[in-house]
Amino acid sequence: MQQEKVDVLVIGAGPSGSVASAYLHKQGLKVKVVEKSKFPRFVIGESLIPRCMDNFEAVGLLDCLKAMNFEVKGGARFMNNKGVVCNFDFSKKHGNGWDWTWQVPRADFDKALTDELQSWGVDIAFQQEVTAVDFSEDGTSVTTIKDIDGNESTVQAKFIVDSSGFGRVLPRLLDLEKPSEIPKHSSIFTHVEDVKRPEGEEGTIITFDVIDTDTWLWVIPFSNGSTSIGYVGKTEYLESFEGTNTEKLQQMMKLSSYYFDRFDGVDYTFEPRMIKNIAKSVKQLCGKGYVLTGNSAEFLDPVFSSGVTFAVESAHLASQLITKELKGEKVDWQTEYNDYMIEGVNVFSTYVKEWYTGNLQTIFFHSTENPVIKEQICAVLAGYVWDKTNPFVKKHNRLVKTVAHIADMEMEAKKDS
C-alpha cells in the first residue's frame, strides 16, 4: 500500500479547502488535498456575500476569480406575494468592508480555484475518497484513501483540515454529528437557460421571492446566461408535491406570480435535485490534530447565502492557527477558533431563526423604512457578523424581536386610525 507523509491533509477542494491549502502552501508547509469528486462538478452555494472577498484576497485567490467575469452581486432583493419589495445595497451598509461580490456557477468557480492552486504546485488528488482516519495521542493521523479503481493508500499528517462540505467526513467518522437548532427545511433546485431574461438590472439581480413565512424561491442569474432557481420550504411541504422532481418544481413555480411567466416552458438544465433537512451542526469544531471548516462543521440555511463566507472565514482562520502550532507556538483552539466561529454562527443563526418566525420579514416589508436600521441589517447580510460596532450584531438576540414588535405596533396603529 502506498504511503505518503505531509504536514497537513485537507479533505475537500471547494472554497474552504482551497483557501486553507492556499494559505498553508504559502507558509511553506507540505499540503495534500484529497477531493472525492472530479472537477468541474455541480454544487449549490451559488450566491456569495461580500465578507468572503476579504478571505480570497488575503490568500491570493482573488485575481483568478476576477478573471472569470462572474455576475457581480451588489445587493439582494426580497419581495413578498403582496407586491412589497425590500432592496438591500451593500454599498449602503454599516461600517467598512467590501460592497460587492459575485453570483457564481459553482462548477466554474471551484474549478478556477483549484486550477490556480495547481498552477502554484499544490497537490490536489481528485476522485479520492477518505474511508478511515486513525489519530495518535499526539494528534498525528493516518488517513486511508480509496481511488475510483478501489486502490487504497494512506496519508500520514500532522494535522487534518476537514473541508468536505456536505460530505462531512470527520463528523461521520468521529461521531461528531448533532441535530441543528435551525427549523427543518429542505430545498429543490435546478438551472435553466434564461432565454426570457429581461435586459438591465432586472435580469441580473438576485431575488428572494417570499411565498409565505416558511417558503421562498431563489432566483440567481449568472453571467453565462443561465440562472439558478430553487425553492426552500418545510420538508413535509416540499414532499407534498407529487411526481418527479421536475414535476414538483414546475408545480411550485406556479406559486410565484412574479417569476412564473419568465420560467414557464423553459427546459431545466438537469433534473431538479432535492436536499432534505439542510441545516447541519456538530458537537465540536476542532480536536487534537484536526479542525472542521465550512459546511463540514455548520450549515445554517441558504436564505442569507452565508455558506461560502463561513467556509472561507473558518478555513483562513484555521490555516493561520495550524501554521502557528506547527511552528511550535501555543494555540488556544477553544478561544481562537471555536469561540470566534461560534460567535459569527450565532449571529447568523438568530437571523435565520427570526426569518422563519416572521420577525425579520416584518422588518423587511414594513411600510416605513428606517435607513439606519436598514444599513445595520445590511452589514449583517453582507457577512460582517463579527463587527461589534453594529448594534444588530452586538444585540442580535433581542434587537430583531424588538424592532419587529415596534413595526407590528405601528401597523396596528395605522389600522385603528
C-alpha positions as a Markdown table, in Angstrom:
| # | Residue | x | y | z |
|---|---|---|---|---|
| 1 | Met | 0.0 | 0.0 | 0.0 |
| 2 | Gln | 1.4 | 3.4 | -1.0 |
| 3 | Gln | 2.2 | 5.7 | 2.0 |
| 4 | Glu | 2.7 | 9.4 | 2.0 |
| 5 | Lys | 3.8 | 11.9 | 4.6 |
| 6 | Val | 2.6 | 15.6 | 4.7 |
| 7 | Asp | 2.3 | 18.4 | 7.1 |
| 8 | Val | -1.4 | 19.0 | 6.5 |
| 9 | Leu | -4.1 | 16.9 | 4.8 |
| 10 | Val | -7.0 | 18.9 | 3.5 |
| 11 | Ile | -10.2 | 16.9 | 2.8 |
| 12 | Gly | -12.2 | 18.7 | 0.1 |
| 13 | Ala | -11.3 | 21.1 | -2.7 |
| 14 | Gly | -14.2 | 23.5 | -2.5 |
| 15 | Pro | -13.8 | 27.2 | -1.4 |
| 16 | Ser | -13.0 | 26.2 | 2.1 |
| 17 | Gly | -10.3 | 23.6 | 1.2 |
| 18 | Ser | -8.9 | 25.9 | -1.4 |
| 19 | Val | -8.5 | 28.9 | 1.0 |
| 20 | Ala | -6.9 | 26.6 | 3.6 |
| 21 | Ser | -4.5 | 25.0 | 1.2 |
| 22 | Ala | -3.6 | 28.3 | -0.4 |
| 23 | Tyr | -2.6 | 29.8 | 2.9 |
| 24 | Leu | -0.7 | 26.7 | 4.2 |
| 25 | His | 1.1 | 26.3 | 0.9 |
| 26 | Lys | 2.3 | 29.9 | 1.0 |
| 27 | Gln | 3.7 | 29.3 | 4.5 |
| 28 | Gly | 5.9 | 26.6 | 3.1 |
| 29 | Leu | 4.1 | 23.6 | 4.5 |
| 30 | Lys | 3.6 | 20.4 | 2.6 |
| 31 | Val | -0.1 | 20.2 | 1.8 |
| 32 | Lys | -2.1 | 17.4 | 0.2 |
| 33 | Val | -5.7 | 18.0 | -0.8 |
| 34 | Val | -8.0 | 15.0 | -1.5 |
| 35 | Glu | -11.3 | 15.5 | -3.2 |
| 36 | Lys | -14.0 | 12.8 | -3.8 |
| 37 | Ser | -15.3 | 14.4 | -7.0 |
| 38 | Lys | -13.9 | 15.2 | -10.4 |
| 39 | Phe | -13.9 | 18.9 | -11.1 |
| 40 | Pro | -15.8 | 20.7 | -12.6 |
| 41 | Arg | -18.8 | 19.4 | -10.6 |
| 42 | Phe | -22.2 | 20.9 | -9.6 |
| 43 | Val | -22.8 | 22.1 | -6.1 |
| 44 | Ile | -25.1 | 24.6 | -4.6 |
| 45 | Gly | -24.0 | 27.7 | -2.7 |
| 46 | Glu | -24.0 | 30.0 | -5.7 |
| 47 | Ser | -24.8 | 33.3 | -4.1 |
| 48 | Leu | -21.8 | 34.8 | -2.2 |
| 49 | Ile | -21.7 | 37.7 | 0.3 |
| 50 | Pro | -19.1 | 40.4 | 0.5 |
| 51 | Arg | -17.2 | 39.2 | 3.6 |
| 52 | Cys | -15.8 | 36.2 | 1.7 |
| 53 | Met | -13.9 | 38.6 | -0.6 |
| 54 | Asp | -11.6 | 39.6 | 2.3 |
| 55 | Asn | -10.5 | 35.9 | 2.7 |
| 56 | Phe | -10.0 | 35.2 | -1.0 |
| 57 | Glu | -7.9 | 38.4 | -1.3 |
| 58 | Ala | -5.9 | 37.5 | 1.8 |
| 59 | Val | -4.7 | 34.2 | 0.4 |
| 60 | Gly | -4.0 | 35.4 | -3.1 |
| 61 | Leu | -7.1 | 33.8 | -4.8 |
| 62 | Leu | -9.0 | 36.9 | -5.8 |
| 63 | Asp | -7.4 | 37.7 | -9.1 |
| 64 | Cys | -8.1 | 34.3 | -10.6 |
| 65 | Leu | -11.7 | 34.7 | -9.7 |
| 66 | Lys | -11.9 | 38.2 | -11.1 |
| 67 | Ala | -10.7 | 36.9 | -14.4 |
| 68 | Met | -13.7 | 34.6 | -14.7 |
| 69 | Asn | -16.1 | 37.6 | -15.1 |
| 70 | Phe | -18.8 | 36.2 | -12.8 |
| 71 | Glu | -22.1 | 38.2 | -12.4 |
| 72 | Val | -21.4 | 41.0 | -9.9 |
| 73 | Lys | -23.7 | 41.0 | -6.9 |
| 74 | Gly | -24.1 | 44.4 | -5.3 |
| 75 | Gly | -27.0 | 43.6 | -3.0 |
| 76 | Ala | -30.1 | 41.5 | -2.9 |
| 77 | Arg | -33.9 | 41.9 | -3.4 |
| 78 | Phe | -36.6 | 40.4 | -1.2 |
| 79 | Met | -40.2 | 40.5 | -2.3 |
| 80 | Asn | -43.4 | 39.1 | -1.0 |
| 81 | Asn | -46.7 | 38.0 | -2.5 |
| 82 | Lys | -48.3 | 41.3 | -1.6 |
| 83 | Gly | -46.1 | 43.1 | -4.0 |
| 84 | Val | -43.9 | 44.7 | -1.3 |
| 85 | Val | -40.2 | 44.8 | -2.2 |
| 86 | Cys | -37.2 | 45.3 | 0.0 |
| 87 | Asn | -33.8 | 46.1 | -1.7 |
| 88 | Phe | -30.5 | 45.9 | 0.1 |
| 89 | Asp | -27.5 | 47.7 | -1.4 |
| 90 | Phe | -24.2 | 46.5 | 0.0 |
| 91 | Ser | -22.7 | 49.9 | -0.6 |
| 92 | Lys | -25.1 | 51.3 | 1.9 |
| 93 | Lys | -24.2 | 49.3 | 4.9 |
| 94 | His | -22.9 | 50.0 | 8.4 |
| 95 | Gly | -19.2 | 50.0 | 8.7 |
| 96 | Asn | -16.4 | 49.2 | 6.3 |
| 97 | Gly | -15.8 | 46.2 | 4.1 |
| 98 | Trp | -16.5 | 45.0 | 0.6 |
| 99 | Asp | -19.7 | 46.3 | -1.0 |
| 100 | Trp | -19.9 | 43.7 | -3.8 |
| 101 | Thr | -19.3 | 40.1 | -4.5 |
| 102 | Trp | -20.5 | 37.5 | -7.2 |
| 103 | Gln | -23.2 | 35.2 | -8.2 |
| 104 | Val | -21.4 | 32.1 | -9.5 |
| 105 | Pro | -22.0 | 28.7 | -11.1 |
| 106 | Arg | -20.0 | 26.8 | -8.5 |
| 107 | Ala | -18.7 | 24.3 | -11.0 |
| 108 | Asp | -16.8 | 27.1 | -12.7 |
| 109 | Phe | -16.0 | 28.9 | -9.5 |
| 110 | Asp | -14.5 | 26.0 | -7.7 |
| 111 | Lys | -12.6 | 24.8 | -10.8 |
| 112 | Ala | -11.0 | 28.3 | -11.1 |
| 113 | Leu | -9.7 | 28.0 | -7.5 |
| 114 | Thr | -8.2 | 24.5 | -7.9 |
| 115 | Asp | -6.7 | 25.4 | -11.3 |
| 116 | Glu | -5.0 | 28.3 | -9.7 |
| 117 | Leu | -3.7 | 26.2 | -6.8 |
| 118 | Gln | -2.4 | 23.5 | -9.0 |
| 119 | Ser | -0.5 | 26.2 | -11.0 |
| 120 | Trp | 1.2 | 27.0 | -7.7 |
| 121 | Gly | 2.2 | 23.4 | -7.2 |
| 122 | Val | -0.4 | 22.4 | -4.6 |
| 123 | Asp | -1.0 | 18.7 | -4.7 |
| 124 | Ile | -4.7 | 18.0 | -5.3 |
| 125 | Ala | -5.9 | 14.4 | -5.8 |
| 126 | Phe | -9.3 | 14.2 | -7.4 |
| 127 | Gln | -11.7 | 11.2 | -7.2 |
| 128 | Gln | -10.1 | 10.1 | -3.9 |
| 129 | Glu | -12.4 | 9.1 | -1.0 |
| 130 | Val | -11.4 | 9.1 | 2.7 |
| 131 | Thr | -12.6 | 5.8 | 4.2 |
| 132 | Ala | -10.9 | 5.9 | 7.6 |
| 133 | Val | -8.8 | 8.1 | 9.9 |
| 134 | Asp | -6.7 | 7.0 | 12.9 |
| 135 | Phe | -5.4 | 9.6 | 15.3 |
| 136 | Ser | -2.4 | 9.1 | 17.7 |
| 137 | Glu | -2.3 | 10.7 | 21.1 |
| 138 | Asp | -0.1 | 13.5 | 19.8 |
| 139 | Gly | -2.6 | 14.4 | 17.1 |
| 140 | Thr | -0.8 | 13.0 | 14.1 |
| 141 | Ser | -3.0 | 10.9 | 11.9 |
| 142 | Val | -3.0 | 8.2 | 9.3 |
| 143 | Thr | -5.8 | 8.5 | 6.8 |
| 144 | Thr | -6.9 | 5.7 | 4.4 |
| 145 | Ile | -7.9 | 6.9 | 0.9 |
| 146 | Lys | -9.5 | 4.9 | -1.9 |
| 147 | Asp | -9.4 | 5.9 | -5.5 |
| 148 | Ile | -12.1 | 5.2 | -8.2 |
| 149 | Asp | -10.5 | 1.8 | -9.0 |
| 150 | Gly | -10.7 | 0.7 | -5.4 |
| 151 | Asn | -6.9 | 1.0 | -4.7 |
| 152 | Glu | -6.1 | 2.1 | -1.2 |
| 153 | Ser | -3.3 | 4.3 | 0.1 |
| 154 | Thr | -2.5 | 6.2 | 3.3 |
| 155 | Val | -1.5 | 9.7 | 4.2 |
| 156 | Gln | 0.3 | 10.5 | 7.4 |
| 157 | Ala | -0.3 | 14.1 | 8.5 |
| 158 | Lys | 0.5 | 16.3 | 11.4 |
| 159 | Phe | -2.9 | 18.0 | 11.0 |
| 160 | Ile | -6.2 | 17.4 | 9.1 |
| 161 | Val | -8.5 | 20.2 | 7.8 |
| 162 | Asp | -11.9 | 18.7 | 7.0 |
| 163 | Ser | -13.4 | 21.0 | 4.3 |
| 164 | Ser | -15.5 | 18.2 | 2.9 |
| 165 | Gly | -18.7 | 20.2 | 2.9 |
| 166 | Phe | -21.9 | 18.2 | 2.8 |
| 167 | Gly | -19.7 | 15.1 | 2.7 |
| 168 | Arg | -19.0 | 15.8 | 6.4 |
| 169 | Val | -16.2 | 13.2 | 6.5 |
| 170 | Leu | -14.8 | 13.6 | 10.0 |
| 171 | Pro | -18.2 | 14.3 | 11.6 |
| 172 | Arg | -19.3 | 10.9 | 10.3 |
| 173 | Leu | -16.1 | 9.0 | 11.1 |
| 174 | Leu | -15.6 | 10.6 | 14.6 |
| 175 | Asp | -19.3 | 10.7 | 15.6 |
| 176 | Leu | -19.4 | 14.5 | 15.8 |
| 177 | Glu | -22.9 | 15.0 | 14.3 |
| 178 | Lys | -25.6 | 16.6 | 16.3 |
| 179 | Pro | -29.1 | 17.9 | 15.4 |
| 180 | Ser | -29.3 | 21.6 | 14.3 |
| 181 | Glu | -31.4 | 24.0 | 16.2 |
| 182 | Ile | -32.5 | 25.6 | 12.9 |
| 183 | Pro | -36.0 | 24.6 | 11.8 |
| 184 | Lys | -36.1 | 21.6 | 9.4 |
| 185 | His | -36.3 | 22.9 | 5.9 |
| 186 | Ser | -35.4 | 21.3 | 2.5 |
| 187 | Ser | -34.6 | 22.7 | -0.9 |
| 188 | Ile | -35.3 | 21.7 | -4.5 |
| 189 | Phe | -33.4 | 23.4 | -7.3 |
| 190 | Thr | -32.0 | 23.4 | -10.9 |
| 191 | His | -30.5 | 25.6 | -13.5 |
| 192 | Val | -32.2 | 27.0 | -16.6 |
| 193 | Glu | -31.1 | 28.7 | -19.8 |
| 194 | Asp | -32.7 | 32.0 | -19.0 |
| 195 | Val | -34.0 | 32.7 | -22.5 |
| 196 | Lys | -36.6 | 35.2 | -21.3 |
| 197 | Arg | -34.2 | 37.2 | -19.1 |
| 198 | Pro | -35.1 | 40.9 | -19.1 |
| 199 | Glu | -32.5 | 43.5 | -20.0 |
| 200 | Gly | -30.7 | 45.5 | -17.4 |
| 201 | Glu | -30.7 | 45.1 | -13.6 |
| 202 | Glu | -34.0 | 43.2 | -13.6 |
| 203 | Gly | -32.3 | 40.4 | -15.5 |
| 204 | Thr | -29.3 | 40.1 | -13.2 |
| 205 | Ile | -30.4 | 40.9 | -9.7 |
| 206 | Ile | -30.6 | 38.1 | -7.2 |
| 207 | Thr | -34.1 | 37.8 | -5.7 |
| 208 | Phe | -35.8 | 36.0 | -2.8 |
| 209 | Asp | -39.5 | 35.7 | -3.7 |
| 210 | Val | -41.3 | 35.0 | -0.4 |
| 211 | Ile | -44.4 | 32.8 | -0.8 |
| 212 | Asp | -45.2 | 32.5 | 2.9 |
| 213 | Thr | -43.2 | 32.6 | 6.2 |
| 214 | Asp | -41.6 | 29.3 | 5.6 |
| 215 | Thr | -41.5 | 29.1 | 1.8 |
| 216 | Trp | -39.4 | 31.1 | -0.7 |
| 217 | Leu | -38.0 | 31.0 | -4.2 |
| 218 | Trp | -34.4 | 31.9 | -5.1 |
| 219 | Val | -33.5 | 33.3 | -8.5 |
| 220 | Ile | -29.8 | 33.7 | -9.1 |
| 221 | Pro | -28.8 | 34.9 | -12.6 |
| 222 | Phe | -25.3 | 34.0 | -13.8 |
| 223 | Ser | -23.1 | 35.9 | -16.4 |
| 224 | Asn | -23.2 | 32.9 | -18.7 |
| 225 | Gly | -26.9 | 33.3 | -19.5 |
| 226 | Ser | -28.1 | 30.6 | -17.2 |
| 227 | Thr | -30.0 | 31.1 | -13.9 |
| 228 | Ser | -30.3 | 29.0 | -10.7 |
| 229 | Ile | -33.8 | 28.6 | -9.4 |
| 230 | Gly | -34.9 | 26.8 | -6.3 |
| 231 | Tyr | -37.4 | 26.6 | -3.5 |
| 232 | Val | -36.8 | 26.3 | 0.2 |
| 233 | Gly | -39.6 | 25.2 | 2.5 |
| 234 | Lys | -40.6 | 22.9 | 5.3 |
| 235 | Thr | -39.6 | 19.4 | 4.4 |
| 236 | Glu | -43.1 | 18.0 | 4.6 |
| 237 | Tyr | -44.4 | 20.8 | 2.4 |
| 238 | Leu | -41.9 | 20.1 | -0.4 |
| 239 | Glu | -42.7 | 16.4 | -0.1 |
| 240 | Ser | -46.4 | 17.1 | -0.5 |
| 241 | Phe | -45.9 | 17.9 | -4.2 |
| 242 | Glu | -46.4 | 14.8 | -6.4 |
| 243 | Gly | -44.4 | 13.4 | -9.3 |
| 244 | Thr | -40.8 | 13.6 | -10.4 |
| 245 | Asn | -38.6 | 16.4 | -9.1 |
| 246 | Thr | -39.1 | 18.2 | -12.4 |
| 247 | Glu | -42.9 | 18.0 | -12.0 |
| 248 | Lys | -42.6 | 19.1 | -8.3 |
| 249 | Leu | -40.6 | 22.2 | -9.2 |
| 250 | Gln | -42.9 | 23.0 | -12.1 |
| 251 | Gln | -45.9 | 22.9 | -9.8 |
| 252 | Met | -44.0 | 25.1 | -7.2 |
| 253 | Met | -43.1 | 27.7 | -9.8 |
| 254 | Lys | -46.8 | 28.5 | -10.2 |
| 255 | Leu | -46.6 | 29.8 | -6.6 |
| 256 | Ser | -44.6 | 32.8 | -7.8 |
| 257 | Ser | -46.8 | 35.3 | -9.6 |
| 258 | Tyr | -43.7 | 37.4 | -10.3 |
| 259 | Tyr | -41.5 | 34.8 | -11.9 |
| 260 | Phe | -43.9 | 32.2 | -13.3 |
| 261 | Asp | -44.0 | 33.7 | -16.8 |
| 262 | Arg | -40.3 | 34.1 | -17.1 |
| 263 | Phe | -39.6 | 30.5 | -16.4 |
| 264 | Asp | -42.7 | 28.9 | -17.7 |
| 265 | Gly | -41.9 | 26.4 | -20.5 |
| 266 | Val | -38.2 | 26.8 | -20.1 |
| 267 | Asp | -36.3 | 23.5 | -20.0 |
| 268 | Tyr | -34.4 | 22.6 | -16.9 |
| 269 | Thr | -30.7 | 22.0 | -17.5 |
| 270 | Phe | -30.8 | 19.0 | -15.2 |
| 271 | Glu | -33.4 | 17.1 | -13.2 |
| 272 | Pro | -34.0 | 19.2 | -10.1 |
| 273 | Arg | -32.3 | 18.0 | -7.0 |
| 274 | Met | -33.6 | 17.9 | -3.5 |
| 275 | Ile | -31.6 | 18.3 | -0.3 |
| 276 | Lys | -33.7 | 17.4 | 2.8 |
| 277 | Asn | -33.2 | 19.0 | 6.2 |
| 278 | Ile | -30.4 | 21.2 | 5.1 |
| 279 | Ala | -29.3 | 22.6 | 8.4 |
| 280 | Lys | -26.4 | 20.7 | 10.0 |
| 281 | Ser | -24.4 | 21.0 | 13.2 |
| 282 | Val | -21.6 | 19.3 | 15.1 |
| 283 | Lys | -20.6 | 18.6 | 18.8 |
| 284 | Gln | -17.3 | 20.4 | 18.4 |
| 285 | Leu | -15.4 | 22.3 | 15.7 |
| 286 | Cys | -11.9 | 21.0 | 16.5 |
| 287 | Gly | -9.9 | 18.4 | 18.3 |
| 288 | Lys | -6.4 | 17.1 | 18.7 |
| 289 | Gly | -4.9 | 17.1 | 15.2 |
| 290 | Tyr | -8.0 | 18.2 | 13.3 |
| 291 | Val | -10.3 | 21.1 | 12.6 |
| 292 | Leu | -13.7 | 21.3 | 10.8 |
| 293 | Thr | -14.3 | 24.2 | 8.4 |
| 294 | Gly | -17.2 | 25.3 | 6.2 |
| 295 | Asn | -20.2 | 23.1 | 5.8 |
| 296 | Ser | -18.5 | 20.1 | 7.3 |
| 297 | Ala | -18.9 | 21.9 | 10.6 |
| 298 | Glu | -22.1 | 24.1 | 10.4 |
| 299 | Phe | -24.6 | 24.8 | 7.7 |
| 300 | Leu | -27.5 | 27.1 | 8.6 |
| 301 | Asp | -29.9 | 27.8 | 5.8 |
| 302 | Pro | -29.5 | 29.2 | 2.2 |
| 303 | Val | -31.7 | 32.2 | 2.9 |
| 304 | Phe | -28.9 | 34.7 | 3.5 |
| 305 | Ser | -26.2 | 33.0 | 1.4 |
| 306 | Ser | -23.8 | 32.6 | 4.4 |
| 307 | Gly | -22.4 | 29.2 | 3.4 |
| 308 | Val | -19.3 | 30.1 | 1.4 |
| 309 | Thr | -18.5 | 33.0 | 3.7 |
| 310 | Phe | -18.4 | 30.8 | 6.8 |
| 311 | Ala | -16.5 | 28.2 | 4.7 |
| 312 | Val | -13.6 | 30.6 | 3.8 |
| 313 | Glu | -13.7 | 32.5 | 7.1 |
| 314 | Ser | -13.2 | 29.3 | 9.1 |
| 315 | Ala | -10.6 | 27.9 | 6.6 |
| 316 | His | -8.5 | 31.1 | 6.6 |
| 317 | Leu | -8.5 | 31.3 | 10.4 |
| 318 | Ala | -7.9 | 27.6 | 10.9 |
| 319 | Ser | -4.9 | 27.6 | 8.5 |
| 320 | Gln | -3.3 | 30.5 | 10.4 |
| 321 | Leu | -3.7 | 28.7 | 13.7 |
| 322 | Ile | -2.3 | 25.4 | 12.2 |
| 323 | Thr | 0.7 | 27.3 | 10.9 |
| 324 | Lys | 1.3 | 28.7 | 14.4 |
| 325 | Glu | 1.0 | 25.3 | 16.0 |
| 326 | Leu | 3.3 | 23.5 | 13.6 |
| 327 | Lys | 5.9 | 26.2 | 14.2 |
| 328 | Gly | 5.8 | 25.4 | 17.9 |
| 329 | Glu | 3.6 | 28.3 | 19.0 |
| 330 | Lys | 0.9 | 27.7 | 21.5 |
| 331 | Val | -2.7 | 27.9 | 20.1 |
| 332 | Asp | -5.8 | 28.0 | 22.2 |
| 333 | Trp | -8.2 | 26.4 | 19.8 |
| 334 | Gln | -11.2 | 26.8 | 22.0 |
| 335 | Thr | -10.8 | 30.6 | 22.2 |
| 336 | Glu | -9.1 | 31.5 | 19.0 |
| 337 | Tyr | -11.1 | 29.2 | 16.7 |
| 338 | Asn | -14.2 | 27.6 | 18.2 |
| 339 | Asp | -15.4 | 30.7 | 20.2 |
| 340 | Tyr | -14.7 | 33.0 | 17.3 |
| 341 | Met | -16.6 | 30.9 | 14.7 |
| 342 | Ile | -19.5 | 30.1 | 17.0 |
| 343 | Glu | -19.9 | 33.9 | 17.7 |
| 344 | Gly | -20.5 | 34.5 | 14.0 |
| 345 | Val | -22.6 | 31.4 | 13.6 |
| 346 | Asn | -24.8 | 32.5 | 16.5 |
| 347 | Val | -25.4 | 35.9 | 14.9 |
| 348 | Phe | -26.4 | 34.5 | 11.6 |
| 349 | Ser | -28.5 | 31.7 | 13.4 |
| 350 | Thr | -30.5 | 34.5 | 15.0 |
| 351 | Tyr | -31.3 | 36.0 | 11.6 |
| 352 | Val | -32.2 | 32.6 | 10.1 |
| 353 | Lys | -34.5 | 31.8 | 13.0 |
| 354 | Glu | -36.1 | 35.2 | 13.0 |
| 355 | Trp | -36.7 | 34.9 | 9.3 |
| 356 | Tyr | -38.8 | 31.8 | 9.9 |
| 357 | Thr | -40.6 | 33.3 | 12.9 |
| 358 | Gly | -41.6 | 36.1 | 10.5 |
| 359 | Asn | -40.0 | 38.8 | 12.6 |
| 360 | Leu | -37.3 | 39.6 | 10.1 |
| 361 | Gln | -39.8 | 39.5 | 7.3 |
| 362 | Thr | -41.9 | 42.0 | 9.2 |
| 363 | Ile | -38.9 | 44.4 | 9.3 |
| 364 | Phe | -38.0 | 43.9 | 5.7 |
| 365 | Phe | -41.5 | 44.5 | 4.4 |
| 366 | His | -42.5 | 47.2 | 6.8 |
| 367 | Ser | -44.1 | 50.2 | 5.0 |
| 368 | Thr | -41.8 | 52.7 | 6.7 |
| 369 | Glu | -38.1 | 52.1 | 6.3 |
| 370 | Asn | -35.6 | 53.3 | 9.0 |
| 371 | Pro | -32.4 | 53.9 | 6.9 |
| 372 | Val | -30.1 | 53.5 | 9.9 |
| 373 | Ile | -31.6 | 50.1 | 10.9 |
| 374 | Lys | -31.5 | 49.0 | 7.3 |
| 375 | Glu | -27.8 | 49.9 | 7.0 |
| 376 | Gln | -27.1 | 47.9 | 10.1 |
| 377 | Ile | -29.0 | 44.8 | 8.9 |
| 378 | Cys | -27.4 | 45.2 | 5.5 |
| 379 | Ala | -24.0 | 44.8 | 7.1 |
| 380 | Val | -25.1 | 41.5 | 8.7 |
| 381 | Leu | -26.4 | 40.3 | 5.3 |
| 382 | Ala | -23.0 | 41.2 | 3.8 |
| 383 | Gly | -21.4 | 38.8 | 6.3 |
| 384 | Tyr | -19.8 | 41.3 | 8.7 |
| 385 | Val | -21.2 | 39.4 | 11.7 |
| 386 | Trp | -18.2 | 40.0 | 14.0 |
| 387 | Asp | -18.4 | 43.8 | 13.9 |
| 388 | Lys | -19.5 | 44.7 | 17.5 |
| 389 | Thr | -19.9 | 48.4 | 16.5 |
| 390 | Asn | -23.1 | 47.2 | 14.8 |
| 391 | Pro | -26.0 | 47.0 | 17.3 |
| 392 | Phe | -27.6 | 44.3 | 15.1 |
| 393 | Val | -24.6 | 42.2 | 15.7 |
| 394 | Lys | -23.9 | 43.1 | 19.4 |
| 395 | Lys | -27.5 | 42.8 | 20.4 |
| 396 | His | -28.7 | 40.3 | 17.8 |
| 397 | Asn | -30.5 | 38.1 | 20.3 |
| 398 | Arg | -33.1 | 40.8 | 21.2 |
| 399 | Leu | -32.9 | 43.6 | 18.7 |
| 400 | Val | -34.6 | 41.9 | 15.8 |
| 401 | Lys | -37.5 | 40.9 | 18.0 |
| 402 | Thr | -37.8 | 44.4 | 19.4 |
| 403 | Val | -37.8 | 46.2 | 16.1 |
| 404 | Ala | -40.3 | 43.7 | 14.6 |
| 405 | His | -42.6 | 44.3 | 17.6 |
| 406 | Ile | -42.4 | 48.0 | 17.1 |
| 407 | Ala | -43.2 | 47.6 | 13.4 |
| 408 | Asp | -46.2 | 45.4 | 14.3 |
| 409 | Met | -47.5 | 48.1 | 16.7 |
| 410 | Glu | -47.1 | 50.8 | 14.0 |
| 411 | Met | -49.1 | 48.6 | 11.6 |
| 412 | Glu | -51.8 | 48.1 | 14.2 |
| 413 | Ala | -52.0 | 51.8 | 14.9 |
| 414 | Lys | -52.4 | 52.5 | 11.2 |
| 415 | Lys | -55.3 | 50.1 | 11.1 |
| 416 | Asp | -57.0 | 51.7 | 14.0 |
| 417 | Ser | -56.6 | 55.3 | 12.8 |
